[in-house]
């Protein structure tokens, strides 16, 4: 009986440790995702600010070619909304409407 009780206690501890490990892995994954996003934002800001004209032209072409339709409202400088597309909404209203999709 004592061995069975000891075994149950060890199995419970193992389950708790495994859950804490999964939780820590989720925290680390979220932290890395945020770091990656921050790196991309900073990289984009540096490129926008300091890219030579020939590189800026290439980036403009790439943006126009590769930004998905659902994300185009985020870049009105590349994809200005047609007057009837927004239905008379402001850019902020259009952004909020698209963001819920």
CNS distance restraints for C-alpha pairs under 8 A (distance, minus, plus):
assign (resid   1 and name CA) (resid   5 and name CA) 6.31 0.50 0.50
assign (resid   2 and name CA) (resid   6 and name CA) 6.09 0.50 0.50
assign (resid   3 and name CA) (resid   7 and name CA) 5.98 0.50 0.50
assign (resid   4 and name CA) (resid   8 and name CA) 6.15 0.50 0.50
assign (resid   5 and name CA) (resid   9 and name CA) 6.22 0.50 0.50
assign (resid   6 and name CA) (resid  10 and name CA) 6.20 0.50 0.50
assign (resid   7 and name CA) (resid  11 and name CA) 6.12 0.50 0.50
assign (resid   8 and name CA) (resid  12 and name CA) 6.17 0.50 0.50
assign (resid   9 and name CA) (resid  13 and name CA) 6.24 0.50 0.50
assign (resid  10 and name CA) (resid  14 and name CA) 6.06 0.50 0.50
assign (resid  11 and name CA) (resid  15 and name CA) 6.16 0.50 0.50
assign (resid  12 and name CA) (resid  16 and name CA) 6.20 0.50 0.50
assign (resid  13 and name CA) (resid  17 and name CA) 6.10 0.50 0.50
assign (resid  14 and name CA) (resid  18 and name CA) 6.06 0.50 0.50
assign (resid  15 and name CA) (resid  19 and name CA) 6.15 0.50 0.50
assign (resid  16 and name CA) (resid  20 and name CA) 6.21 0.50 0.50
assign (resid  17 and name CA) (resid  21 and name CA) 6.08 0.50 0.50
assign (resid  18 and name CA) (resid  22 and name CA) 6.20 0.50 0.50
assign (resid  19 and name CA) (resid  23 and name CA) 6.12 0.50 0.50
assign (resid  20 and name CA) (resid  24 and name CA) 6.10 0.50 0.50
assign (resid  21 and name CA) (resid  25 and name CA) 6.14 0.50 0.50
assign (resid  22 and name CA) (resid  26 and name CA) 6.22 0.50 0.50
assign (resid  23 and name CA) (resid  27 and name CA) 6.27 0.50 0.50
assign (resid  24 and name CA) (resid  28 and name CA) 6.13 0.50 0.50
assign (resid  25 and name CA) (resid  29 and name CA) 6.04 0.50 0.50
assign (resid  26 and name CA) (resid  30 and name CA) 6.11 0.50 0.50
assign (resid  27 and name CA) (resid  31 and name CA) 6.09 0.50 0.50
assign (resid  28 and name CA) (resid  32 and name CA) 6.12 0.50 0.50
assign (resid  29 and name CA) (resid  33 and name CA) 6.12 0.50 0.50
assign (resid  30 and name CA) (resid  34 and name CA) 6.24 0.50 0.50
assign (resid  31 and name CA) (resid  35 and name CA) 6.23 0.50 0.50
assign (resid  32 and name CA) (resid  36 and name CA) 6.03 0.50 0.50
assign (resid  33 and name CA) (resid  37 and name CA) 6.21 0.50 0.50
assign (resid  34 and name CA) (resid  38 and name CA) 6.13 0.50 0.50
assign (resid  35 and name CA) (resid  39 and name CA) 6.11 0.50 0.50
assign (resid  36 and name CA) (resid  40 and name CA) 6.27 0.50 0.50
assign (resid  37 and name CA) (resid  41 and name CA) 6.21 0.50 0.50
assign (resid  38 and name CA) (resid  42 and name CA) 6.13 0.50 0.50
assign (resid  39 and name CA) (resid  43 and name CA) 5.95 0.50 0.50
assign (resid  40 and name CA) (resid  44 and name CA) 6.00 0.50 0.50
assign (resid  41 and name CA) (resid  45 and name CA) 6.15 0.50 0.50
assign (resid  42 and name CA) (resid  46 and name CA) 6.16 0.50 0.50
assign (resid  43 and name CA) (resid  47 and name CA) 6.16 0.50 0.50
assign (resid  44 and name CA) (resid  48 and name CA) 6.03 0.50 0.50
assign (resid  45 and name CA) (resid  49 and name CA) 6.05 0.50 0.50
assign (resid  46 and name CA) (resid  50 and name CA) 5.83 0.50 0.50
assign (resid  46 and name CA) (resid  51 and name CA) 7.53 0.50 0.50
assign (resid  47 and name CA) (resid  51 and name CA) 4.95 0.50 0.50
assign (resid  47 and name CA) (resid  56 and name CA) 7.96 0.50 0.50
assign (resid  48 and name CA) (resid  56 and name CA) 7.40 0.50 0.50
assign (resid  51 and name CA) (resid  55 and name CA) 5.91 0.50 0.50
assign (resid  51 and name CA) (resid  56 and name CA) 5.75 0.50 0.50
assign (resid  52 and name CA) (resid  56 and name CA) 6.15 0.50 0.50
assign (resid  53 and name CA) (resid  57 and name CA) 6.14 0.50 0.50
assign (resid  54 and name CA) (resid  58 and name CA) 6.46 0.50 0.50
assign (resid  55 and name CA) (resid  59 and name CA) 6.17 0.50 0.50
assign (resid  56 and name CA) (resid  60 and name CA) 6.12 0.50 0.50
assign (resid  57 and name CA) (resid  61 and name CA) 6.29 0.50 0.50
assign (resid  58 and name CA) (resid  62 and name CA) 6.16 0.50 0.50
assign (resid  59 and name CA) (resid  63 and name CA) 6.06 0.50 0.50
assign (resid  60 and name CA) (resid  64 and name CA) 6.27 0.50 0.50
assign (resid  60 and name CA) (resid  78 and name CA) 7.66 0.50 0.50
assign (resid  61 and name CA) (resid  65 and name CA) 6.11 0.50 0.50
assign (resid  62 and name CA) (resid  66 and name CA) 5.84 0.50 0.50
assign (resid  63 and name CA) (resid  67 and name CA) 5.54 0.50 0.50
assign (resid  63 and name CA) (resid  78 and name CA) 7.50 0.50 0.50
assign (resid  64 and name CA) (resid  78 and name CA) 6.46 0.50 0.50
assign (resid  64 and name CA) (resid  79 and name CA) 7.78 0.50 0.50
assign (resid  67 and name CA) (resid  71 and name CA) 6.51 0.50 0.50
assign (resid  67 and name CA) (resid  72 and name CA) 6.34 0.50 0.50
assign (resid  68 and name CA) (resid  72 and name CA) 6.37 0.50 0.50
assign (resid  70 and name CA) (resid  98 and name CA) 7.57 0.50 0.50
assign (resid  71 and name CA) (resid  75 and name CA) 7.65 0.50 0.50
assign (resid  72 and name CA) (resid  76 and name CA) 7.11 0.50 0.50
assign (resid  72 and name CA) (resid  78 and name CA) 7.87 0.50 0.50
assign (resid  72 and name CA) (resid  79 and name CA) 6.09 0.50 0.50
assign (resid  73 and name CA) (resid  79 and name CA) 6.93 0.50 0.50
assign (resid  73 and name CA) (resid  80 and name CA) 7.77 0.50 0.50
assign (resid  73 and name CA) (resid  81 and name CA) 7.38 0.50 0.50
assign (resid  73 and name CA) (resid  94 and name CA) 7.52 0.50 0.50
assign (resid  73 and name CA) (resid  95 and name CA) 6.46 0.50 0.50
assign (resid  73 and name CA) (resid  98 and name CA) 7.55 0.50 0.50
assign (resid  74 and name CA) (resid  95 and name CA) 7.05 0.50 0.50
assign (resid  75 and name CA) (resid  79 and name CA) 6.06 0.50 0.50
assign (resid  75 and name CA) (resid  80 and name CA) 7.75 0.50 0.50
assign (resid  76 and name CA) (resid  80 and name CA) 4.49 0.50 0.50
assign (resid  76 and name CA) (resid  81 and name CA) 6.86 0.50 0.50
assign (resid  81 and name CA) (resid  85 and name CA) 6.09 0.50 0.50
assign (resid  81 and name CA) (resid  86 and name CA) 6.51 0.50 0.50
assign (resid  82 and name CA) (resid  86 and name CA) 6.83 0.50 0.50
assign (resid  83 and name CA) (resid  87 and name CA) 6.80 0.50 0.50
assign (resid  83 and name CA) (resid  88 and name CA) 6.75 0.50 0.50
assign (resid  84 and name CA) (resid  88 and name CA) 6.86 0.50 0.50
assign (resid  86 and name CA) (resid  90 and name CA) 7.40 0.50 0.50
assign (resid  86 and name CA) (resid  91 and name CA) 7.84 0.50 0.50
assign (resid  86 and name CA) (resid  94 and name CA) 6.21 0.50 0.50
assign (resid  89 and name CA) (resid  93 and name CA) 5.68 0.50 0.50
assign (resid  89 and name CA) (resid  94 and name CA) 6.05 0.50 0.50
assign (resid  90 and name CA) (resid  94 and name CA) 6.14 0.50 0.50
assign (resid  91 and name CA) (resid  95 and name CA) 6.00 0.50 0.50
assign (resid  92 and name CA) (resid  96 and name CA) 6.21 0.50 0.50
assign (resid  93 and name CA) (resid  97 and name CA) 6.11 0.50 0.50
assign (resid  94 and name CA) (resid  98 and name CA) 6.07 0.50 0.50
assign (resid  95 and name CA) (resid  99 and name CA) 5.92 0.50 0.50
assign (resid  96 and name CA) (resid 100 and name CA) 6.50 0.50 0.50
assign (resid  97 and name CA) (resid 101 and name CA) 7.21 0.50 0.50
